[in-house]
Amino acid sequence: MDGGFARGLGIKLLTPTNFKKWKSCIKSYLLREELWEVVGYESAAEIWTSLDGLFNRKNVARLQFLENELAKATQGDLSISKFFLKIKSLCAELSALDPDEPISEAKLKRHIIRGLRKEYVTFVTSVQGWATQPSLLELENLLASQESLARQMTRVTVSEGASDALFTEKKKKRWEGKKKQTSARDESSSSKQQEGSFAPKKDWKKNLKCFRCHQPGHFKRDCKVKLQPGHAAGKEEASSSKEEAGWGGAFMTGTCVRALSTSDMEDDWIVDSGCGHHLTGDLSKFSSLQAYSGNEAIITADNTIHAVEKEGIVTVGSDKGPLTLRSVYHVPGMKKNLFSVTNAVDAGYHVLFGPTEVKFLRNVSTVKADIAHVGRRVKDLFVLSTSSYVDRMRANDSAAIWHERLGHVGMDKLKAMSSRSLVRGLPKLSSFGEGHACAGCQYGKSHRLPFDKSQSRSKAPLEVIHGDLMGPTATASLGGSRYMLVLIDDYSRYTWVYFLKEKSEAFQLFVEFKELVEGRLNLKIKKLRTDNGGEFVSSEFSNFCRKHGIQRELTCAHTPQQNGVAERKIRHLTETCKYWLHAKSIPRSFWAEGMSCVAYVINRMPLSPINMKSPFEMLLK
């Protein structure tokens, strides 16, 4: 009560003279708070049942709305990372509202693939043909790399008439040539008819040019020049392709080089680190050839698929002697020859790129150099993922995302960590989502109001150890555990977690814990604070503590607040682990791995926005 008013409501208390006014105010308040439905019920159980039914109806409407949004969600102008975030957010909220039917990762991937732009269809189709399907995170990385590559290709400019296209539309060009010949004949025929039957015969063929001997006056079919023995058709196509350069074509992924337009490289091989196999379109280069029996295809930057028809061996000459290339793919229509770095590495070579040359080294024993970056090999490609990872991190510079990444840390603590650059890779965040309600926090952190915190605190590590046992869990872990022993140092708040199949294992694990921490810190445990659980008050446990001078502090029955440090820590571990498993659709049998991961993260997080030291720093440094 505050001056005759109900505190927090602004309504005067009921008196013998103000009943009507009081009743009107109370009714208005209950209507505003959507609580008028419970008026008339006589017990808390009836009120709870009514509210549960009322708000569950709203959840059904919200579920329907979210399902409609998910069904019509498309990428549109969004980037890959933003589109993934949009779909995952919708699925996470749907799973939170309907925990009995959470959306699996496989279904989530299907929603994402369905909403992608058309330019990714061919790439996704090829990925779906893999024997081992990528996870959701791997699929996002693959599509992000494809998106980055597409951006790079759009920045490439080609001068008009340049002859560096690797593939040409030969059928289109031949058709254009035939159209020109036909139109020339039609024009001359019509002119003869106009001149009359007695008009002198006009030599209309003198302006034509033969595609075989390149001389004017006749067609290729009337050419008297015969092919020499051994003259392959592939060479004729290669010679005619010089005239046809400049027509429409597509670039091979990652192989557009400006120098190609200024030099003739028909007999040279372009060294390509993004090519999984040696490729050529010239059959005359093969010393051994056979039909291709695999199922691979060449995908260009515009997502066009080109079939591999044959496979064989090519011998390439160099100033160091002949070099034999095995498993070379013949791709019809290809104008340039691509030398695969991956195949060279598999053959035992080390490839060294310099400013002006590339070297192939064998029998490398020692290389003296400063290593700037190290990439990794993924199937037939060498990937340097640092830049793309950093770019994607920069694209996600929102406090909400980092709040989730760091175990749903509080916004005040996140703001302090960002401003002081305490976490490597954490950007300078500008907006901290004031008023933002995290669905995961609401789902995983629902609990009763906390008890008052103790004002006492140890002044050195191991002075007081808080302990508690959680379990049994409804689902056993992958190792068969159903209990978790949590031990917390009062001074640093550093947390250790152990997993048990039976409660009786707690004593042996505490003995191992004591030897570990006392040997590492060169200190002794002075006090152990636990509840009155049977695992802690057994004669074996009590005798061990008495023998080693460990003072016991046991809580009173039914007063968990006396062991509040351990209780709150278990709640913190459980809430974060529950959300992580739920948000990523991970089976509950992974709860032990999740708890270990959460303990590792919070041991390295600052204790408060004021004292920015982590438990790890306070305990070991």
C-alpha positions, 0 to 999 in steps of 0.5 A: 500500500502506498498512500491509500493506493494499491502499489503498482496499480494506481487504484485506491484501496477498497473502502466502505464508500468507494465500491462502485468506483473501485469495481470499475477500476479493477474491471478496467485493469483486468480487461487491459491485462487480458485477465477478465476470463478468470473472474469467477474462478475460486481456486488457483488450479481453475485460474491456471487451467483457464489461462493455459487454454486462453494463451494456448489458443494464441500459440496455435494462431502464432504457429499457423502464422509462422508456418505460413511465413516459412512456406512462402520464404524465399531468398529474394535479394537477401545474402546467403547468410541472412537467408539462412538466419531468417529460416533458422529463426523461423524454425527455432521459434516454431520448435519453441512453440511446439516442442513435441514436433521440433523441426529437424535439420533435414527438414530445415535444409529442405526449406532453405533449398526450396527458397534459394534463387534459381542461380543456385539450383544447378549447384545444389543439384550437384551437391545432392548427388554426393554420397555423404550429404553436408550438414547444415553448417557445411551447406551454408559454407558451400553456398556462401563460397559459391556466392562469393565466387559469383560476386568475383565473376561479376567484377570481371570485364572482358574486352570486345572481341577477346578470345579468352572464353574457354567454351564457345557456342559452336552450333550457334556460330555455324548456324549464323554462318549458314544463314549468311551463305543462304542469304547471299544465295537468295540475294543473287538469285533474286537479282538474276530474276529481276534482270531477266533470262537474257541478263549476263550471268553474275559471279556472285560467289566471288565474295564468299569464303571457304571455311576449309582453305580460306580462299574466296569463290566457293563453298566448303563442300565444293573445296578441292583441297583434301585433308592430309592423312593424319590431319585430325578434325579437331585441328580443323575445328581449332583453326576455324575457332580463331575466326569465331572468337569473340562470340558468346561464351562462358568462363571456367570457374576461377580461370579468367586471366586477362593475358589470355586475350593477348597471347595464343595458348592453344598448345600451352596448359594453364595452371589452375588450382581450382580445377579438380582434373586436367582438362582439354578439348583437343583430341590430338593431344592424347597419346592414349584415349578411352571412353569416360565411365565416371559420372562427373561433369564440368560446371562453369561459372554460369552454372552450365554443365559440360559433359566429359566424353573421354579420358586418357593420357597426355604427354607434355614437353618442357625444358626439363623433359617430358611430363606425363599427365594421367586421367586427363578429361576430354571436354568437347568445346573447350578452347584452353587446356587446364593443368590441375594443381590437385592432380600434380600434388597427388602425383608427388609434386609441390607447386610453388607460385611466384610473382612471374612464374610457377614451379613444380618441385619434387623431392622437397626436403626443406623450405625456408620461408615465413608462413603467412596463411595455411589453407586446407584441402577439401576434395579436389580443391584447396580452400583458404577459409579465413577471409570468407569466414571473416567476411561472414562474421562481419556480415553478422555484426548484430548483438543478437547473434553474438548473444546466442554464440556466447551462450546467451550472455547478458547484454551488459556483459556483451557490451563491455566485452565488445568495447574492451576487445576481450574476445578475439573475433568479436567486432565492435557492436553498435546496437545492443538490442534494447528491448529485444526479447530472446526466444531461446532465453524465454524458453530455457530460462523460465524459473522462480524469482531468485533468493538473496545472494550471499555477501560473503566470498572467499579470498583465495582458490579452494577455500570453499568448494560448492558441490551438487548432484543433478539427476537422474535425467530422463534420457541417458547420455551417449556414454550411459550417464544419467547424473552430473556432479558439479563442483565450483570454486567459491573464489573464482567461480571456476566450474568442473563437471563430471558425469555418472551412471550411478550416484554412488560414483560421486565419492570416487570422482571427488577423490580424483577431483581433489588430487587434480586441483590440489596438485595443479594449484599447490593448495588444499581444499578447506571447506566443502559445501553440499546438501544432505544428499546420501551421496555426500553424507555417507560414512565413506565420504565423511571419513575421507573429509575428516582424514584430510582436514576438509570442513563440511558445510551441509544445508538444512533440509528443503532449503536449496537456497543455502547451496545457492551457488551450486544450484544457480550454476546447475541452472545456468548450465542446464538452460544454456545446454537446453537451448543449444540442443533445442536450437540446433535440433540435436538429440537429447542424448548429447546432453553430456557433451553439451554440458561440457561445452557450456562449462568450457565457455562460461569458465572463459567468460567474464564474471561481470561487466565490472570485473572483466576477469574470467574464472579461468584467469582468476583460478590459474593466473 
